[in-house]
Amino acid sequence: MKEIIFFTVLIFTSIPAISNDICNCKGYDGPGGACYDGPGGPAYDGPGGPAYDGPGGACYDGPGGPAYDGPGGPCYDGPGGTGQSCPAVCK
């Protein structure tokens, strides 16, 4: 019975972690939570982390970054921009 409860809790707590936008995470941000931003956490924004916002990171919004919303960037929705190829980190 304990195993069934454990796996049920594990399944329901892992679903939000999968569906969250790591750059704009909403949810529990304590250790073990889907939005924990400490070293090794799923929303860690330091160098090498999945939500790193420096050059080369998934959440980098400077020129050339995947979240750049200036002219020529993938998230630019101004004149001449489409925003069509905008990754989830831009939303």
Residue, then its C-alpha position, 0 to 999 in steps of 0.5 A: m500500500k505504501e508503494i502505491i501511495f508513493f508512486t501516485v504522489l510521484i506521478f502527480t508531483s512530476i507532471p507540473a515539473i514537466s509542464n512548467d516554463i523554466c524561465n517563468c516558473k510558477g509553483y513550489d520553489g523550495p527544495g524538491g519543488a518544480c521551481y527550485d532555483g538552487p544548484g541542481g534544481p529544475a529552475y536553476d538559473g546559474p551557469g549550466g542550469p536549465a534556466y540560465d539567462g546568461p549568454g548561451g543559456a535557454c533563457y538568454d534574452g540578449p542579441g542572438g539568444p533564444a528569448y531575444d525579442g528585439p529586431g531580428g530575434p525569434c521573439y520579435d513581434g514588431p514590424g517585420g517580425t513574426g514571433q512564429s518561431c518564438p520558443a516557450v521561454c519568450k512567453 
